[in-house]
Amino acid sequence: MSDQTLNGHLCRLVGELVRQGISLPQANREFERQYLLAALRAHEGSLLRSASALGVHRNTLRNKMAALGIEPQDYAPRPRPRRRAAMR
């Protein structure tokens, strides 16, 4: 995504948040929470790989997750249903 496109998306989103009366601390908290969840999902729940991609230490990621109330069930990949073996 180009910087211009990203900037346009962010401007529209921020404008909507301001119109809805969302405070800066609320917006920051929710943005950070969603950003961390996206990284955790992208790395299949691996804290080490997610932290590396985010540019923070694994312990920093854990602390941020705790502060934001992020639990494993919020980002863990859903188990795939097992296929039944074909009967011969």
N, C-alpha and C positions, 0 to 999 in steps of 0.2 A: 504494500500500500504506500502510495506516495505521501510525502509530508503534507502536501496541500489537501489531499483527500482526508488524511487523518485529522488535520486541523479543522476541516469543515465538519466532520463527524463530531469532534469534541465541542466545537462551538455550538452546534445544534443541541447536543446533550446538555451542556452547561446552561444554555439559555432555558431549556425546559426545566432543569432543576431549580434555577432561580425563580422562574414563574411559579413553580409549585411551593416555593418558600422553604426549600431544603437548605439547612445551614451548611457552612463550609466544613465544620467538623463532621457532620453527618455524611456529606458527600465524600470527603476524604476517606472516612472509615469504610463506606460501602465500596468505593472504588478499589481500595487496597484489598478488601475481602474478596471481591470478584476477581481481581488480578491474580491473587494467590491461588484461588480455586482453579482458575484457568490453567495456571502453570502446573499445579498438582495433577489435574486431569490429563494435560498434555504429556506428562511424564509418568503416567499410570500410577500415581500415588507415591512415587519415589521422592522422599524428602531430599536426598543428596543431589539427585539430578535436577530437581526443581530449584533448590537453593542455588546450585551452580548457574542455571539458566537465568535466575533472577539477580545474580551477582551479590548474593549474601551468604553468610555462613549458615550451615545447617541449624545450629542452635538459635541463630537469629530468626530463621524461618519458623522454628518450633515456638519461640516466644511470641512472634507475631500471630501465629495460628491460635495460640492460647488466648491472647488478648482479644482476638476477633471472634472467638468462639467457634473456630473451625474444627470439626470433628472428622474422623476417617470416613464416616458414612456420607459426608458432604462431597467427597471427591473420589472415593474408591471406585475403581471400575466395577461394573456389575458383572457377576459371574455369568459366563455363557452357558446356556442350557446344554447338557450333554446329549449327544446323539445316541440313539439306541442302536445297538449292533444289529446289523441285518441278519435275519434268520435264514439259514440255508436249508 
